[in-house]
């Protein structure tokens, strides 16, 4: 188990501290509720939860601007919420309702919202890395100053797309942030069985890409590392590789029997839970009170309940629209 000790603080204001805690709590409760309604068969298909990794999504989003592009994996609920996507639109999408962010046609793994430049949610492991390089290159050629941030897991770093994307990004000076969420097990195989070099951060320099690691269980450290990475990209126009060591507390998906890791290991990692850690920091710095924390938790509970109500009351797509958006040579788009 890889642990990275925090060595410095990234100070936050009282208002910012509450906002950040609210975001992490919202992601945690949203995911817990998603699991609940999944067992009631209201959400079908695959469901990959982000419980335990909240500090990465929330921390990285603080460094990104409104005009920046974001691509993610199938474990993207946390990224979407941290980016500002409406919880109701996400829940409705997972329910398969028309009011969902992709009109109910994408489901849990394909969240999408062009208004906030959130371009998926991609189900193919590593498939979105070349897309990220292409989008970053397009931005560069168009004279834009935005960053393309690509979230992926360590499993994707064993795919050919990873190496091709890193190579081309370095070759073309594409302004892309390669953000690896290393939770050590990919779908269900330990890192030691999939990578001959388990220190993934060593892969970046081989392509001449600036690289760093961070304790992904510490929100403040993630914020600091992400800001440094994004500042570098904006200043140089070159790619950056940031490896966040994190851990998912739940199984890979709702179908996962989770026989590949010891329960004691999971409990040990839970001691680094980013939400209690950040609460402790805010209390210690007198940026929040226990009463305010309780109030935030109550507000989050209401937000998630409202999202579920929105999805429950949503509209099923009519059968006659089954072929809508499916084009043929003789059909007008």
C-alpha positions in Angstrom: 0.0 0.0 0.0 1.5 3.3 -1.1 1.1 6.2 1.3 2.2 9.8 0.7 2.6 12.0 3.7 1.3 15.6 3.6 4.2 18.1 4.0 2.5 21.4 3.5 -0.8 23.2 3.7 -2.8 24.9 1.0 -4.7 27.5 3.0 -8.4 28.0 2.3 -10.9 30.6 3.5 -13.9 29.9 5.7 -16.3 30.2 2.8 -14.1 28.1 0.5 -13.7 25.4 3.2 -17.4 25.0 3.5 -17.9 24.9 -0.2 -15.2 22.2 -0.6 -16.6 20.1 2.2 -20.0 20.4 0.8 -18.8 19.1 -2.6 -17.1 16.1 -1.1 -20.0 15.3 1.1 -22.4 15.6 -1.9 -20.4 13.2 -3.9 -20.2 10.7 -1.0 -23.9 10.8 -0.3 -24.9 10.8 -3.9 -22.9 7.6 -4.5 -24.3 5.9 -1.4 -27.8 6.7 -2.5 -27.0 5.5 -6.0 -26.1 2.1 -4.5 -29.3 2.1 -2.6 -31.6 2.7 -5.6 -29.5 0.3 -7.7 -30.4 -2.6 -5.3 -34.0 -1.6 -5.8 -33.4 -2.1 -9.6 -34.2 1.5 -10.3 -30.8 1.9 -11.9 -29.8 -0.8 -14.2 -26.7 -1.9 -16.0 -23.2 -1.0 -14.7 -22.6 1.3 -11.7 -19.1 2.3 -10.6 -18.9 4.3 -7.4 -16.4 7.0 -6.4 -16.5 6.5 -2.7 -13.1 7.2 -1.1 -11.7 9.1 -4.1 -13.6 12.4 -3.6 -10.5 14.5 -2.8 -9.1 14.0 -6.3 -12.1 15.2 -8.3 -12.9 18.1 -5.9 -9.2 19.1 -5.6 -8.4 19.1 -9.3 -11.6 21.0 -10.3 -10.4 23.9 -8.2 -7.5 24.5 -10.6 -9.6 24.3 -13.7 -11.4 27.2 -15.3 -14.8 27.4 -16.9 -13.4 27.2 -20.4 -11.3 24.1 -19.7 -12.3 20.7 -21.2 -12.7 17.6 -19.1 -12.8 13.9 -20.1 -13.3 11.1 -17.6 -13.7 7.3 -17.2 -16.8 5.3 -16.4 -16.3 6.1 -12.7 -17.2 9.8 -13.4 -20.1 10.7 -11.1 -17.7 12.5 -8.7 -16.0 14.4 -11.5 -19.4 15.5 -12.9 -20.7 16.7 -9.6 -17.4 18.5 -8.7 -17.5 20.2 -12.1 -21.0 21.5 -11.3 -23.3 19.2 -13.2 -26.8 19.1 -11.7 -27.4 16.1 -9.4 -30.9 15.6 -10.7 -29.7 15.4 -14.3 -27.1 12.8 -13.3 -29.6 10.7 -11.3 -32.2 11.0 -14.1 -29.6 9.8 -16.6 -28.8 6.7 -14.5 -32.6 6.1 -14.3 -32.7 6.2 -18.0 -35.1 9.2 -18.1 -35.3 11.8 -20.8 -34.5 14.5 -18.3 -31.0 13.0 -17.9 -27.9 14.8 -19.0 -27.7 12.5 -22.1 -31.4 12.1 -22.4 -31.3 8.8 -20.6 -29.4 7.1 -23.4 -25.9 7.1 -21.8 -26.5 5.9 -18.3 -24.0 5.8 -15.5 -20.9 5.5 -17.7 -21.7 8.2 -20.2 -22.4 11.4 -18.4 -22.1 14.4 -20.7 -22.7 18.1 -20.5 -21.3 20.4 -23.2 -22.4 23.5 -21.3 -19.8 22.9 -18.6 -17.3 21.3 -21.1 -17.7 17.9 -19.5 -17.2 15.5 -22.5 -17.8 12.1 -20.8 -17.9 9.5 -19.2 -16.2 6.9 -21.4 -16.7 3.2 -21.0 -13.7 1.9 -22.9 -10.6 1.8 -20.7 -8.1 4.3 -22.1 -10.3 5.1 -25.1 -10.6 8.8 -24.1 -6.9 9.5 -23.8 -6.4 10.0 -27.6 -9.6 12.1 -27.6 -8.1 14.3 -24.9 -4.9 14.8 -27.0 -7.0 15.6 -30.1 -9.1 18.2 -28.2 -6.0 19.8 -26.7 -4.3 20.0 -30.1 -7.5 21.5 -31.6 -7.5 24.2 -28.8 -3.8 24.9 -29.5 -4.4 25.3 -33.3 -7.5 27.5 -32.6 -5.4 29.8 -30.4 -7.4 29.0 -27.3 -5.6 29.1 -23.9 -7.7 26.4 -22.2 -6.4 23.1 -20.7 -7.8 19.7 -21.4 -7.9 17.5 -18.3 -8.1 13.8 -18.8 -9.0 11.6 -15.8 -8.1 7.9 -16.0 -7.2 5.0 -13.8 -3.9 3.1 -13.5 -5.5 0.3 -15.5 -5.6 2.6 -18.5 -1.8 3.2 -18.1 -1.2 -0.4 -19.2 -3.1 0.2 -22.4 -1.5 1.1 -25.7 -3.6 4.3 -26.0 -1.8 5.6 -22.9 1.6 5.4 -24.5 0.5 6.6 -27.9 -1.3 9.6 -26.3 1.7 10.5 -24.0 4.0 10.3 -27.0 1.9 12.5 -29.3 1.1 15.0 -26.6 4.8 15.5 -25.9 5.6 15.5 -29.7 2.9 18.1 -30.4 3.1 20.1 -27.2 -0.6 19.5 -26.5 -1.9 21.4 -23.4 -3.3 18.3 -21.7 -3.3 17.3 -18.1 -3.0 13.5 -17.8 -4.6 12.8 -14.4 -4.1 9.2 -13.2 -6.2 8.1 -10.3 -4.1 5.2 -9.1 -6.4 3.2 -6.8 -4.1 0.2 -7.1 -6.5 -2.5 -8.4 -7.9 -1.3 -11.8 -11.0 -3.5 -12.3 -9.8 -6.2 -9.9 -6.1 -7.0 -10.6 -3.4 -5.6 -8.3 -0.9 -3.2 -9.8 2.0 -5.6 -9.4 0.4 -8.0 -11.8 -0.3 -5.5 -14.6 2.7 -3.1 -14.6 6.3 -4.2 -14.7 7.1 -0.7 -13.4 4.7 0.0 -10.6 5.8 3.6 -10.0 3.7 5.0 -12.8 5.2 8.4 -12.4 8.4 7.1 -14.0 6.5 6.7 -17.3 6.0 10.4 -17.9 9.7 11.5 -18.0 10.4 8.8 -20.7 8.3 10.9 -23.0 9.8 14.2 -21.7 6.6 15.1 -19.9 6.8 17.0 -16.6 5.5 14.6 -13.9 4.5 14.6 -10.2 2.7 12.5 -7.6 0.4 13.4 -4.8 -1.5 11.9 -1.9 -4.9 11.6 -3.5 -6.6 11.1 -0.1 -5.6 14.7 1.0 -7.8 17.4 -0.5 -5.3 20.2 0.2 -2.4 18.4 -1.3 -4.4 17.6 -4.4 -5.4 21.2 -4.8 -1.8 22.3 -4.5 -0.5 19.7 -7.0 -3.3 20.3 -9.5 -2.7 24.1 -9.4 1.0 23.6 -10.0 0.2 21.3 -12.9 -2.3 23.5 -14.6 -0.1 26.6 -14.1 2.7 24.8 -15.9 0.5 23.8 -18.8 -0.9 27.4 -19.2 2.6 28.9 -19.0 4.3 26.4 -21.4 1.5 24.9 -23.5 3.0 21.5 -22.8 1.4 18.4 -21.3 1.7 17.3 -17.6 1.3 14.0 -15.9 0.0 13.9 -12.4 -0.4 10.6 -10.5 -2.8 10.7 -7.5 -2.4 7.8 -5.1 -6.0 7.1 -4.0 -8.3 4.2 -3.0 -11.9 3.2 -3.7 -13.6 2.0 -0.5 -16.3 0.0 -2.5 -16.0 -2.7 -5.1 -15.0 -1.9 -8.7 -18.7 -2.1 -9.7 -22.0 -3.3 -8.2 -21.3 -6.7 -10.0 -17.9 -7.1 -8.3 -17.6 -9.8 -5.7 -14.3 -8.1 -4.5 -12.3 -11.3 -3.9 -9.0 -9.8 -4.9 -8.2 -7.7 -1.9 -8.2 -8.2 1.9 -10.9 -6.5 3.9 -8.4 -5.5 6.5 -6.6 -3.5 3.8 -9.8 -1.6 2.9 -10.3 -0.7 6.6 -6.8 0.5 6.9 -7.2 2.8 3.9 -10.5 4.1 5.4 -8.4 5.7 8.1 -7.3 8.1 5.4 -10.8 8.9 4.4 -10.5 12.4 2.8 -13.8 13.8 4.2 -13.1 13.3 8.0 -9.5 14.5 7.3 -10.8 17.7 5.8 -13.4 18.2 8.5 -10.6 17.8 11.1 -8.5 20.4 9.3 -11.4 22.9 9.1 -12.2 22.4 12.8 -8.6 22.8 13.9 -8.2 26.0 11.9 -11.5 27.3 13.3 -13.0 27.6 9.8 -16.1 25.6 10.7 -18.1 24.5 13.7 -19.7 21.1 14.4 -23.1 22.8 14.1 -22.2 24.1 10.6 -21.0 20.6 9.6 -24.3 19.1 10.7 -26.1 21.8 8.7 -24.1 21.0 5.6 -24.8 17.3 5.9 -28.5 18.1 6.2 -28.4 20.2 3.1 -26.6 17.5 1.2 -29.2 15.0 2.3 -31.9 17.2 0.9 -30.1 17.8 -2.4 -29.7 14.0 -3.0 -33.3 13.4 -2.0 -34.4 16.0 -4.5 -32.2 14.4 -7.2 -33.9 11.1 -6.6 -37.4 12.7 -6.7 -36.5 14.4 -10.0 -35.4 11.1 -11.5 -38.4 9.2 -10.1 -40.8 11.7 -11.6 -38.9 11.9 -14.9 -40.2 10.8 -18.3 -39.5 7.5 -20.1 -38.6 8.0 -23.7 -41.5 6.8 -25.9 -41.1 3.7 -28.0 -41.7 5.6 -31.2 -38.5 7.5 -30.5 -36.4 4.4 -30.3 -34.6 5.2 -33.6 -34.3 8.9 -32.9 -30.7 10.0 -33.3 -29.9 6.8 -35.3 -29.1 8.0 -38.8 -29.1 6.3 -42.2 -28.3 7.5 -45.7 -32.0 8.2 -46.4 -32.7 9.9 -43.1 -32.2 13.6 -42.3 -30.3 14.2 -39.1 
